[in-house]
Amino acid sequence: MYAFNYQKTKSVADAAAALGKNADAKLLAGGQSLIAAMKLRLSQPAQLLDLGDVAELRGIKVDGGAVTIGAMTRHAEVASSADVKKAIPALAALAGMIGDRMVRNMGTIGGSVAHNDPAADYPAAVLGLGATVVTNKRKIAADDFFKGLFETALQAGEIITAVSFPVPKRAAYMKFKNPASRYALVGVFVADTAGGPHVAVTGAGPGVFRVPEMEKALAAKFAPESVANIAVKASGLNSDIHASAEYRAHLITVMAKRAVAAALT
């Protein structure tokens, strides 16, 4: 790990001001990805701005048909929240699948969404539910937020403050996980939203993506058989020691069927 300066921030405004003074500074949320990268010397921030004491970034609120989760809310808090379980059970279930117990008790939703790991779980929920990412400067629709491999629409000095999830008619998340890391080899989040069905896939490609053909089929009939014969092309999907692109393409259909079935129960 390279040397760096460490600063605890007291508010979002405090963190934003510090970011503005140092272009090489990084925000520290749960640290489950950033600290590991620093230990491997893959990341070399000159300064870490710890958001851990910023109370305004924590908490869960259900209001007006939406569940709004503060950026520094831990995965374990989302998984155990009675409000989330009642409003969007699939979101609570997804949070309970992230990593192991230590990761869930340290990792945060804001950190996960900002990092945008191609095999992370939360991006599938954000895109699948048509969520809005709220920052200190604006509101960003899910379809506009994720740009590619570890890339988002966040601009310099922009800090995620919350993520707002519209409550769907029904939803479910199914994941085929790597048994060691518990990242998704393929994860599919299916939601029957006010704007129609959404099918969001994580783990399979260089970033989270939707499957319009499956969404169209589910709009006609929300049932597992509607997606059973829809295959996603393997070209462009990830291929590594854990699974080939062709296997991941197969898993998308399998996980989508299971997610639709689970949403109906």
C-alpha atoms as an extended CHARMM CRD file, in Angstrom:
* protein
*
       265  EXT
         1         1  MET       CA              0.0000000000        0.0000000000        0.0000000000  PROA      1               0.0000000000
         2         2  TYR       CA              1.2830000000        3.4670000000       -0.8950000000  PROA      2               0.0000000000
         3         3  ALA       CA              1.3260000000        6.3230000000        1.6060000000  PROA      3               0.0000000000
         4         4  PHE       CA             -1.7490000000        8.5600000000        1.7880000000  PROA      4               0.0000000000
         5         5  ASN       CA             -3.3620000000       11.2260000000        3.9420000000  PROA      5               0.0000000000
         6         6  TYR       CA             -6.5130000000       10.3590000000        5.8930000000  PROA      6               0.0000000000
         7         7  GLN       CA             -9.3220000000       12.7550000000        6.7950000000  PROA      7               0.0000000000
         8         8  LYS       CA            -12.6320000000       12.1740000000        8.5630000000  PROA      8               0.0000000000
         9         9  THR       CA            -15.3500000000       14.3200000000        7.0250000000  PROA      9               0.0000000000
        10        10  LYS       CA            -18.2050000000       15.8010000000        9.0600000000  PROA      10              0.0000000000
        11        11  SER       CA            -20.7730000000       16.4540000000        6.3230000000  PROA      11              0.0000000000
        12        12  VAL       CA            -21.4250000000       16.0840000000        2.6040000000  PROA      12              0.0000000000
        13        13  ALA       CA            -20.4500000000       19.7170000000        2.1400000000  PROA      13              0.0000000000
        14        14  ASP       CA            -17.1980000000       19.0950000000        4.0290000000  PROA      14              0.0000000000
        15        15  ALA       CA            -16.3880000000       16.0790000000        1.8170000000  PROA      15              0.0000000000
        16        16  ALA       CA            -17.2480000000       17.9860000000       -1.3710000000  PROA      16              0.0000000000
        17        17  ALA       CA            -15.0070000000       20.8830000000       -0.3550000000  PROA      17              0.0000000000
        18        18  ALA       CA            -12.1140000000       18.5140000000        0.3350000000  PROA      18              0.0000000000
        19        19  LEU       CA            -12.6190000000       16.8020000000       -3.0170000000  PROA      19              0.0000000000
        20        20  GLY       CA            -12.5250000000       20.1790000000       -4.7280000000  PROA      20              0.0000000000
        21        21  LYS       CA             -9.1410000000       20.9330000000       -3.1940000000  PROA      21              0.0000000000
        22        22  ASN       CA             -7.5120000000       17.6320000000       -4.1460000000  PROA      22              0.0000000000
        23        23  ALA       CA             -8.2130000000       15.9480000000       -7.4820000000  PROA      23              0.0000000000
        24        24  ASP       CA             -6.3610000000       12.8260000000       -6.2950000000  PROA      24              0.0000000000
        25        25  ALA       CA             -8.5570000000       12.3210000000       -3.2270000000  PROA      25              0.0000000000
        26        26  LYS       CA            -10.9260000000        9.3450000000       -2.9240000000  PROA      26              0.0000000000
        27        27  LEU       CA            -14.0660000000        8.9320000000       -0.8720000000  PROA      27              0.0000000000
        28        28  LEU       CA            -13.9990000000        6.0690000000        1.6490000000  PROA      28              0.0000000000
        29        29  ALA       CA            -17.4020000000        4.4720000000        2.2240000000  PROA      29              0.0000000000
        30        30  GLY       CA            -17.3200000000        0.8180000000        3.3500000000  PROA      30              0.0000000000
        31        31  GLY       CA            -13.8530000000        0.3180000000        1.8940000000  PROA      31              0.0000000000
        32        32  GLN       CA            -14.5420000000       -3.2610000000        0.8010000000  PROA      32              0.0000000000
        33        33  SER       CA            -13.2580000000       -2.6040000000       -2.7250000000  PROA      33              0.0000000000
        34        34  LEU       CA            -11.0370000000        0.4560000000       -2.3540000000  PROA      34              0.0000000000
        35        35  ILE       CA             -8.9000000000       -0.7970000000        0.5400000000  PROA      35              0.0000000000
        36        36  ALA       CA             -8.3240000000       -4.1330000000       -1.1960000000  PROA      36              0.0000000000
        37        37  ALA       CA             -7.2080000000       -2.3070000000       -4.3500000000  PROA      37              0.0000000000
        38        38  MET       CA             -4.8760000000       -0.1020000000       -2.3090000000  PROA      38              0.0000000000
        39        39  LYS       CA             -3.3340000000       -3.1270000000       -0.5890000000  PROA      39              0.0000000000
        40        40  LEU       CA             -2.5800000000       -4.6000000000       -4.0120000000  PROA      40              0.0000000000
        41        41  ARG       CA             -1.2020000000       -1.2140000000       -5.1390000000  PROA      41              0.0000000000
        42        42  LEU       CA             -3.8070000000       -1.0570000000       -7.8920000000  PROA      42              0.0000000000
        43        43  SER       CA             -5.0810000000        2.2390000000       -6.5130000000  PROA      43              0.0000000000
        44        44  GLN       CA             -2.9700000000        5.1100000000       -5.2000000000  PROA      44              0.0000000000
        45        45  PRO       CA             -5.1350000000        7.9130000000       -3.8120000000  PROA      45              0.0000000000
        46        46  ALA       CA             -3.2160000000       10.7990000000       -2.2820000000  PROA      46              0.0000000000
        47        47  GLN       CA             -5.9640000000       11.3260000000        0.2850000000  PROA      47              0.0000000000
        48        48  LEU       CA             -8.8360000000        9.3040000000        1.7380000000  PROA      48              0.0000000000
        49        49  LEU       CA            -11.9610000000       11.1790000000        2.8070000000  PROA      49              0.0000000000
        50        50  ASP       CA            -13.8260000000        8.9890000000        5.2950000000  PROA      50              0.0000000000
        51        51  LEU       CA            -17.6270000000        9.3510000000        5.1200000000  PROA      51              0.0000000000
        52        52  GLY       CA            -18.2500000000        7.0680000000        8.0870000000  PROA      52              0.0000000000
        53        53  ASP       CA            -19.3290000000        9.8330000000       10.4900000000  PROA      53              0.0000000000
        54        54  VAL       CA            -21.6300000000       11.6590000000        8.0750000000  PROA      54              0.0000000000
        55        55  ALA       CA            -25.0290000000       10.9730000000        9.6590000000  PROA      55              0.0000000000
        56        56  GLU       CA            -26.9880000000       12.5770000000        6.8190000000  PROA      56              0.0000000000
        57        57  LEU       CA            -25.8470000000        9.7670000000        4.5180000000  PROA      57              0.0000000000
        58        58  ARG       CA            -27.3610000000        6.9780000000        6.6150000000  PROA      58              0.0000000000
        59        59  GLY       CA            -30.8840000000        5.6490000000        6.9980000000  PROA      59              0.0000000000
        60        60  ILE       CA            -33.8550000000        4.1050000000        5.2080000000  PROA      60              0.0000000000
        61        61  LYS       CA            -37.1230000000        5.9070000000        4.4590000000  PROA      61              0.0000000000
        62        62  VAL       CA            -40.2970000000        4.6010000000        2.8090000000  PROA      62              0.0000000000
        63        63  ASP       CA            -42.5010000000        7.3750000000        1.4900000000  PROA      63              0.0000000000
        64        64  GLY       CA            -44.7200000000        8.0440000000       -1.5220000000  PROA      64              0.0000000000
        65        65  GLY       CA            -44.2750000000        4.6610000000       -3.1540000000  PROA      65              0.0000000000
        66        66  ALA       CA            -40.4820000000        4.6980000000       -2.9340000000  PROA      66              0.0000000000
        67        67  VAL       CA            -37.7680000000        3.3230000000       -0.6770000000  PROA      67              0.0000000000
        68        68  THR       CA            -34.9190000000        5.8010000000       -0.2440000000  PROA      68              0.0000000000
        69        69  ILE       CA            -31.6730000000        4.4490000000        1.1830000000  PROA      69              0.0000000000
        70        70  GLY       CA            -28.8520000000        6.7000000000        2.3550000000  PROA      70              0.0000000000
        71        71  ALA       CA            -25.5230000000        6.1250000000        0.6420000000  PROA      71              0.0000000000
        72        72  MET       CA            -23.7060000000        5.0630000000        3.8260000000  PROA      72              0.0000000000
        73        73  THR       CA            -26.3430000000        2.4990000000        4.8080000000  PROA      73              0.0000000000
        74        74  ARG       CA            -24.7390000000       -0.9230000000        5.2530000000  PROA      74              0.0000000000
        75        75  HSD       CA            -25.8320000000       -3.9720000000        3.2680000000  PROA      75              0.0000000000
        76        76  ALA       CA            -26.7640000000       -5.7350000000        6.5040000000  PROA      76              0.0000000000
        77        77  GLU       CA            -29.0740000000       -2.8770000000        7.4570000000  PROA      77              0.0000000000
        78        78  VAL       CA            -30.9240000000       -3.1220000000        4.1340000000  PROA      78              0.0000000000
        79        79  ALA       CA            -31.1540000000       -6.9100000000        4.4200000000  PROA      79              0.0000000000
        80        80  SER       CA            -32.6400000000       -6.7580000000        7.9260000000  PROA      80              0.0000000000
        81        81  SER       CA            -34.8770000000       -3.6990000000        7.4840000000  PROA      81              0.0000000000
        82        82  ALA       CA            -38.5450000000       -4.4750000000        8.1580000000  PROA      82              0.0000000000
        83        83  ASP       CA            -39.5150000000       -1.5070000000        5.9770000000  PROA      83              0.0000000000
        84        84  VAL       CA            -37.5160000000       -2.7860000000        2.9900000000  PROA      84              0.0000000000
        85        85  LYS       CA            -38.7580000000       -6.3400000000        3.4770000000  PROA      85              0.0000000000
        86        86  LYS       CA            -42.3390000000       -5.0830000000        3.3870000000  PROA      86              0.0000000000
        87        87  ALA       CA            -41.9990000000       -2.6360000000        0.4700000000  PROA      87              0.0000000000
        88        88  ILE       CA            -39.4490000000       -4.3970000000       -1.7740000000  PROA      88              0.0000000000
        89        89  PRO       CA            -38.6530000000       -7.8790000000       -0.4140000000  PROA      89              0.0000000000
        90        90  ALA       CA            -36.4330000000       -8.6120000000       -3.4180000000  PROA      90              0.0000000000
        91        91  LEU       CA            -34.1480000000       -5.7140000000       -2.5030000000  PROA      91              0.0000000000
        92        92  ALA       CA            -33.7310000000       -6.9480000000        1.0710000000  PROA      92              0.0000000000
        93        93  ALA       CA            -33.0490000000      -10.4610000000       -0.2290000000  PROA      93              0.0000000000
        94        94  LEU       CA            -30.4290000000       -9.1520000000       -2.6710000000  PROA      94              0.0000000000
        95        95  ALA       CA            -28.6330000000       -7.2430000000        0.0870000000  PROA      95              0.0000000000
        96        96  GLY       CA            -28.5290000000      -10.4480000000        2.1280000000  PROA      96              0.0000000000
        97        97  MET       CA            -26.7220000000      -12.2440000000       -0.7170000000  PROA      97              0.0000000000
        98        98  ILE       CA            -23.8400000000       -9.7680000000       -0.9520000000  PROA      98              0.0000000000
        99        99  GLY       CA            -20.4510000000      -11.2020000000        0.0160000000  PROA      99              0.0000000000
       100       100  ASP       CA            -20.1080000000      -12.6540000000        3.4930000000  PROA      100             0.0000000000
       101       101  ARG       CA            -21.2110000000      -11.3770000000        6.9130000000  PROA      101             0.0000000000
       102       102  MET       CA            -18.1830000000       -9.0900000000        7.2970000000  PROA      102             0.0000000000
       103       103  VAL       CA            -18.7140000000       -7.5230000000        3.8830000000  PROA      103             0.0000000000
       104       104  ARG       CA            -22.4160000000       -6.9840000000        4.5890000000  PROA      104             0.0000000000
       105       105  ASN       CA            -21.6240000000       -5.2900000000        7.8960000000  PROA      105             0.0000000000
       106       106  MET       CA            -19.0480000000       -2.9480000000        6.3640000000  PROA      106             0.0000000000
       107       107  GLY       CA            -20.0410000000       -2.4170000000        2.7280000000  PROA      107             0.0000000000
       108       108  THR       CA            -22.4260000000        0.3920000000        1.7820000000  PROA      108             0.0000000000
       109       109  ILE       CA            -24.9500000000        0.8400000000       -1.0020000000  PROA      109             0.0000000000
       110       110  GLY       CA            -23.3940000000        4.1370000000       -2.0960000000  PROA      110             0.0000000000
       111       111  GLY       CA            -19.9300000000        2.6480000000       -2.3180000000  PROA      111             0.0000000000
       112       112  SER       CA            -21.1570000000       -0.3370000000       -4.3000000000  PROA      112             0.0000000000
       113       113  VAL       CA            -23.1380000000        1.7420000000       -6.7840000000  PROA      113             0.0000000000
       114       114  ALA       CA            -20.3270000000        4.2770000000       -7.2510000000  PROA      114             0.0000000000
       115       115  HSD       CA            -17.7130000000        1.5270000000       -7.7270000000  PROA      115             0.0000000000
       116       116  ASN       CA            -19.9130000000       -0.2720000000      -10.3030000000  PROA      116             0.0000000000
       117       117  ASP       CA            -18.1240000000       -3.5980000000      -10.2390000000  PROA      117             0.0000000000
       118       118  PRO       CA            -19.3660000000       -5.6270000000      -13.2370000000  PROA      118             0.0000000000
       119       119  ALA       CA            -20.2550000000       -8.5540000000      -10.9470000000  PROA      119             0.0000000000
       120       120  ALA       CA            -21.7980000000       -6.5570000000       -8.0810000000  PROA      120             0.0000000000
       121       121  ASP       CA            -25.3920000000       -7.1290000000       -6.9920000000  PROA      121             0.0000000000
       122       122  TYR       CA            -26.7120000000       -3.6400000000       -6.2650000000  PROA      122             0.0000000000
       123       123  PRO       CA            -26.3740000000       -2.3130000000       -9.8440000000  PROA      123             0.0000000000
       124       124  ALA       CA            -28.8500000000       -5.0070000000      -10.9540000000  PROA      124             0.0000000000
       125       125  ALA       CA            -31.3900000000       -3.7470000000       -8.3990000000  PROA      125             0.0000000000
       126       126  VAL       CA            -30.8170000000       -0.0990000000       -9.3240000000  PROA      126             0.0000000000
       127       127  LEU       CA            -31.3180000000       -0.7960000000      -13.0300000000  PROA      127             0.0000000000
       128       128  GLY       CA            -33.9890000000       -3.4520000000      -12.5420000000  PROA      128             0.0000000000
       129       129  LEU       CA            -36.1660000000       -1.2660000000      -10.3360000000  PROA      129             0.0000000000
       130       130  GLY       CA            -35.5850000000        1.9060000000      -12.3380000000  PROA      130             0.0000000000
       131       131  ALA       CA            -34.0740000000        3.6410000000       -9.3280000000  PROA      131             0.0000000000
       132       132  THR       CA            -32.7790000000        7.1950000000       -9.0990000000  PROA      132             0.0000000000
       133       133  VAL       CA            -29.2520000000        7.8880000000       -7.8510000000  PROA      133             0.0000000000
       134       134  VAL       CA            -29.2930000000       11.0910000000       -5.8140000000  PROA      134             0.0000000000
       135       135  THR       CA            -26.0610000000       13.0860000000       -5.4990000000  PROA      135             0.0000000000
       136       136  ASN       CA            -25.0760000000       16.3560000000       -3.8670000000  PROA      136             0.0000000000
       137       137  LYS       CA            -25.6110000000       18.0240000000       -7.2440000000  PROA      137             0.0000000000
       138       138  ARG       CA            -28.4590000000       16.2520000000       -9.1100000000  PROA      138             0.0000000000
       139       139  LYS       CA            -30.6450000000       13.1940000000       -9.5930000000  PROA      139             0.0000000000
       140       140  ILE       CA            -29.5570000000       10.5590000000      -12.1230000000  PROA      140             0.0000000000
       141       141  ALA       CA            -31.8930000000        7.9360000000      -13.6030000000  PROA      141             0.0000000000
       142       142  ALA       CA            -30.5920000000        4.3670000000      -13.4550000000  PROA      142             0.0000000000
       143       143  ASP       CA            -30.5380000000        4.0130000000      -17.2490000000  PROA      143             0.0000000000
       144       144  ASP       CA            -28.2120000000        7.0270000000      -17.4360000000  PROA      144             0.0000000000
       145       145  PHE       CA            -25.9800000000        6.1740000000      -14.4900000000  PROA      145             0.0000000000
       146       146  PHE       CA            -24.0430000000        3.0250000000      -15.4270000000  PROA      146             0.0000000000
       147       147  LYS       CA            -21.6570000000        3.6720000000      -18.3190000000  PROA      147             0.0000000000
       148       148  GLY       CA            -19.4510000000        0.5800000000      -18.5100000000  PROA      148             0.0000000000
       149       149  LEU       CA            -16.6750000000       -1.2800000000      -16.6990000000  PROA      149             0.0000000000
       150       150  PHE       CA            -16.2280000000        0.5110000000      -13.3320000000  PROA      150             0.0000000000
       151       151  GLU       CA            -17.5770000000        3.6500000000      -15.0140000000  PROA      151             0.0000000000
       152       152  THR       CA            -20.5520000000        5.7680000000      -13.9920000000  PROA      152             0.0000000000
       153       153  ALA       CA            -22.0540000000        9.1570000000      -14.7970000000  PROA      153             0.0000000000
       154       154  LEU       CA            -20.5870000000       10.6630000000      -11.6080000000  PROA      154             0.0000000000
       155       155  GLN       CA            -18.6000000000       13.8030000000      -12.2720000000  PROA      155             0.0000000000
       156       156  ALA       CA            -15.6210000000       15.2270000000      -10.3790000000  PROA      156             0.0000000000
       157       157  GLY       CA            -16.6620000000       16.3350000000       -6.9200000000  PROA      157             0.0000000000
       158       158  GLU       CA            -20.0120000000       14.5500000000       -7.1200000000  PROA      158             0.0000000000
       159       159  ILE       CA            -21.0510000000       12.4370000000       -4.1290000000  PROA      159             0.0000000000
       160       160  ILE       CA            -23.8820000000        9.9080000000       -3.9740000000  PROA      160             0.0000000000
       161       161  THR       CA            -26.1400000000       10.8220000000       -1.0570000000  PROA      161             0.0000000000
       162       162  ALA       CA            -28.9520000000        8.2780000000       -1.5290000000  PROA      162             0.0000000000
       163       163  VAL       CA            -30.6000000000        5.8310000000       -3.9020000000  PROA      163             0.0000000000
       164       164  SER       CA            -34.3840000000        5.9810000000       -4.3480000000  PROA      164             0.0000000000
       165       165  PHE       CA            -36.1450000000        2.7770000000       -5.4360000000  PROA      165             0.0000000000
       166       166  PRO       CA            -39.7560000000        2.9050000000       -6.7210000000  PROA      166             0.0000000000
       167       167  VAL       CA            -41.8440000000        0.1420000000       -5.1670000000  PROA      167             0.0000000000
       168       168  PRO       CA            -42.6520000000       -2.3980000000       -7.9310000000  PROA      168             0.0000000000
       169       169  LYS       CA            -45.7400000000       -4.5610000000       -8.3170000000  PROA      169             0.0000000000
       170       170  ARG       CA            -43.4890000000       -7.5900000000       -7.8300000000  PROA      170             0.0000000000
       171       171  ALA       CA            -39.7900000000       -8.3880000000       -8.1690000000  PROA      171             0.0000000000
       172       172  ALA       CA            -37.1290000000      -10.9960000000       -7.4960000000  PROA      172             0.0000000000
       173       173  TYR       CA            -33.3810000000      -11.4760000000       -7.8240000000  PROA      173             0.0000000000
       174       174  MET       CA            -31.6320000000      -14.7230000000       -8.6680000000  PROA      174             0.0000000000
       175       175  LYS       CA            -27.8690000000      -15.1630000000       -8.6330000000  PROA      175             0.0000000000
       176       176  PHE       CA            -25.4950000000      -17.9200000000       -9.7040000000  PROA      176             0.0000000000
       177       177  LYS       CA            -22.5680000000      -16.9990000000       -7.4760000000  PROA      177             0.0000000000
       178       178  ASN       CA            -18.8790000000      -17.6800000000       -7.4270000000  PROA      178             0.0000000000
       179       179  PRO       CA            -18.5620000000      -19.9870000000       -4.4070000000  PROA      179             0.0000000000
       180       180  ALA       CA            -15.3980000000      -18.2400000000       -3.1820000000  PROA      180             0.0000000000
       181       181  SER       CA            -16.0070000000      -14.5160000000       -3.6960000000  PROA      181             0.0000000000
       182       182  ARG       CA            -19.8170000000      -14.7540000000       -3.8220000000  PROA      182             0.0000000000
       183       183  TYR       CA            -19.8190000000      -12.2500000000       -6.6440000000  PROA      183             0.0000000000
       184       184  ALA       CA            -22.3560000000      -12.9850000000       -9.3600000000  PROA      184             0.0000000000
       185       185  LEU       CA            -21.1780000000      -15.1300000000      -12.2390000000  PROA      185             0.0000000000
       186       186  VAL       CA            -24.6400000000      -14.1290000000      -13.4480000000  PROA      186             0.0000000000
       187       187  GLY       CA            -27.3400000000      -12.3500000000      -11.5010000000  PROA      187             0.0000000000
       188       188  VAL       CA            -30.7430000000      -11.3630000000      -12.8900000000  PROA      188             0.0000000000
       189       189  PHE       CA            -33.1100000000       -8.8740000000      -11.2700000000  PROA      189             0.0000000000
       190       190  VAL       CA            -36.6520000000       -8.9840000000      -12.6530000000  PROA      190             0.0000000000
       191       191  ALA       CA            -39.2180000000       -6.3470000000      -11.6760000000  PROA      191             0.0000000000
       192       192  ASP       CA            -42.7590000000       -5.6430000000      -12.7840000000  PROA      192             0.0000000000
       193       193  THR       CA            -42.6410000000       -1.8540000000      -12.4940000000  PROA      193             0.0000000000
       194       194  ALA       CA            -45.1600000000        0.8990000000      -13.1820000000  PROA      194             0.0000000000
       195       195  GLY       CA            -43.3810000000        1.4760000000      -16.4860000000  PROA      195             0.0000000000
       196       196  GLY       CA            -43.4260000000       -2.2020000000      -17.4620000000  PROA      196             0.0000000000
       197       197  PRO       CA            -41.1910000000       -5.2050000000      -16.7540000000  PROA      197             0.0000000000
       198       198  HSD       CA            -37.4590000000       -4.6900000000      -16.2820000000  PROA      198             0.0000000000
       199       199  VAL       CA            -34.8110000000       -7.4090000000      -16.6170000000  PROA      199             0.0000000000
       200       200  ALA       CA            -31.3540000000       -6.3520000000      -15.4140000000  PROA      200             0.0000000000
       201       201  VAL       CA            -28.2930000000       -8.6100000000      -15.6530000000  PROA      201             0.0000000000
       202       202  THR       CA            -25.0740000000       -8.3700000000      -13.6540000000  PROA      202             0.0000000000
       203       203  GLY       CA            -21.9250000000      -10.5140000000      -13.7540000000  PROA      203             0.0000000000
       204       204  ALA       CA            -22.3480000000      -11.6010000000      -17.3550000000  PROA      204             0.0000000000
       205       205  GLY       CA            -20.8440000000       -8.6320000000      -19.1810000000  PROA      205             0.0000000000
       206       206  PRO       CA            -18.4780000000       -5.6850000000      -18.6570000000  PROA      206             0.0000000000
       207       207  GLY       CA            -21.2990000000       -3.9050000000      -16.8430000000  PROA      207             0.0000000000
       208       208  VAL       CA            -24.9230000000       -4.2630000000      -15.7840000000  PROA      208             0.0000000000
       209       209  PHE       CA            -27.4010000000       -4.2560000000      -18.6730000000  PROA      209             0.0000000000
       210       210  ARG       CA            -31.0720000000       -4.7350000000      -19.4830000000  PROA      210             0.0000000000
       211       211  VAL       CA            -32.5680000000       -7.3630000000      -21.8140000000  PROA      211             0.0000000000
       212       212  PRO       CA            -35.2710000000       -5.6350000000      -23.9140000000  PROA      212             0.0000000000
       213       213  GLU       CA            -36.4210000000       -8.8410000000      -25.6270000000  PROA      213             0.0000000000
       214       214  MET       CA            -37.2150000000      -10.4580000000      -22.2760000000  PROA      214             0.0000000000
       215       215  GLU       CA            -38.9170000000       -7.2990000000      -21.0480000000  PROA      215             0.0000000000
       216       216  LYS       CA            -41.1660000000       -7.2250000000      -24.1160000000  PROA      216             0.0000000000
       217       217  ALA       CA            -42.1030000000      -10.8800000000      -23.6390000000  PROA      217             0.0000000000
       218       218  LEU       CA            -42.9010000000      -10.3390000000      -19.9560000000  PROA      218             0.0000000000
       219       219  ALA       CA            -45.0540000000       -7.3250000000      -20.7960000000  PROA      219             0.0000000000
       220       220  ALA       CA            -47.2390000000       -9.6530000000      -22.8800000000  PROA      220             0.0000000000
       221       221  LYS       CA            -47.3150000000      -12.3250000000      -20.1650000000  PROA      221             0.0000000000
       222       222  PHE       CA            -45.4470000000      -12.1720000000      -16.8670000000  PROA      222             0.0000000000
       223       223  ALA       CA            -44.5470000000      -15.8350000000      -16.5590000000  PROA      223             0.0000000000
       224       224  PRO       CA            -41.3650000000      -17.9710000000      -16.5870000000  PROA      224             0.0000000000
       225       225  GLU       CA            -42.2240000000      -19.5340000000      -19.9420000000  PROA      225             0.0000000000
       226       226  SER       CA            -42.1910000000      -16.1020000000      -21.5580000000  PROA      226             0.0000000000
       227       227  VAL       CA            -38.4010000000      -15.8950000000      -21.1960000000  PROA      227             0.0000000000
       228       228  ALA       CA            -37.6090000000      -19.6150000000      -21.3790000000  PROA      228             0.0000000000
       229       229  ASN       CA            -36.6610000000      -19.5790000000      -25.0600000000  PROA      229             0.0000000000
       230       230  ILE       CA            -35.0170000000      -16.1580000000      -25.1950000000  PROA      230             0.0000000000
       231       231  ALA       CA            -31.2480000000      -16.4560000000      -25.5060000000  PROA      231             0.0000000000
       232       232  VAL       CA            -28.7780000000      -13.6130000000      -25.0220000000  PROA      232             0.0000000000
       233       233  LYS       CA            -25.8840000000      -13.6960000000      -27.4850000000  PROA      233             0.0000000000
       234       234  ALA       CA            -22.5670000000      -14.7900000000      -26.0030000000  PROA      234             0.0000000000
       235       235  SER       CA            -20.5650000000      -12.2660000000      -28.0000000000  PROA      235             0.0000000000
       236       236  GLY       CA            -19.4700000000       -9.4290000000      -25.7400000000  PROA      236             0.0000000000
       237       237  LEU       CA            -20.0650000000      -11.3640000000      -22.5170000000  PROA      237             0.0000000000
       238       238  ASN       CA            -17.3150000000      -12.1520000000      -20.0050000000  PROA      238             0.0000000000
       239       239  SER       CA            -15.2360000000      -15.2820000000      -20.4230000000  PROA      239             0.0000000000
       240       240  ASP       CA            -12.7380000000      -16.2680000000      -17.7360000000  PROA      240             0.0000000000
       241       241  ILE       CA            -11.5240000000      -19.1730000000      -15.5910000000  PROA      241             0.0000000000
       242       242  HSD       CA            -14.8640000000      -19.2260000000      -13.7770000000  PROA      242             0.0000000000
       243       243  ALA       CA            -17.2320000000      -19.4320000000      -16.7480000000  PROA      243             0.0000000000
       244       244  SER       CA            -17.2040000000      -19.0540000000      -20.5030000000  PROA      244             0.0000000000
       245       245  ALA       CA            -19.2590000000      -16.4440000000      -22.3320000000  PROA      245             0.0000000000
       246       246  GLU       CA            -21.4840000000      -19.2050000000      -23.6790000000  PROA      246             0.0000000000
       247       247  TYR       CA            -22.1500000000      -20.5570000000      -20.1930000000  PROA      247             0.0000000000
       248       248  ARG       CA            -22.9510000000      -17.0990000000      -18.8960000000  PROA      248             0.0000000000
       249       249  ALA       CA            -25.3780000000      -16.5740000000      -21.7860000000  PROA      249             0.0000000000
       250       250  HSD       CA            -27.1100000000      -19.8240000000      -20.8320000000  PROA      250             0.0000000000
       251       251  LEU       CA            -27.2450000000      -18.7730000000      -17.1670000000  PROA      251             0.0000000000
       252       252  ILE       CA            -28.9840000000      -15.4860000000      -18.0240000000  PROA      252             0.0000000000
       253       253  THR       CA            -32.0080000000      -17.3680000000      -19.3350000000  PROA      253             0.0000000000
       254       254  VAL       CA            -31.9790000000      -19.8230000000      -16.4250000000  PROA      254             0.0000000000
       255       255  MET       CA            -31.7150000000      -17.0910000000      -13.7800000000  PROA      255             0.0000000000
       256       256  ALA       CA            -34.3460000000      -14.9620000000      -15.5330000000  PROA      256             0.0000000000
       257       257  LYS       CA            -36.8290000000      -17.8600000000      -15.4670000000  PROA      257             0.0000000000
       258       258  ARG       CA            -36.1430000000      -18.4530000000      -11.7890000000  PROA      258             0.0000000000
       259       259  ALA       CA            -36.4750000000      -14.7600000000      -10.9710000000  PROA      259             0.0000000000
       260       260  VAL       CA            -39.8330000000      -14.4880000000      -12.7230000000  PROA      260             0.0000000000
       261       261  ALA       CA            -41.0770000000      -17.5890000000      -10.9200000000  PROA      261             0.0000000000
       262       262  ALA       CA            -39.8990000000      -16.2220000000       -7.5730000000  PROA      262             0.0000000000
       263       263  ALA       CA            -41.5730000000      -12.8630000000       -8.2460000000  PROA      263             0.0000000000
       264       264  LEU       CA            -44.8840000000      -14.6470000000       -8.7350000000  PROA      264             0.0000000000
       265       265  THR       CA            -44.7540000000      -16.5020000000       -5.3990000000  PROA      265             0.0000000000
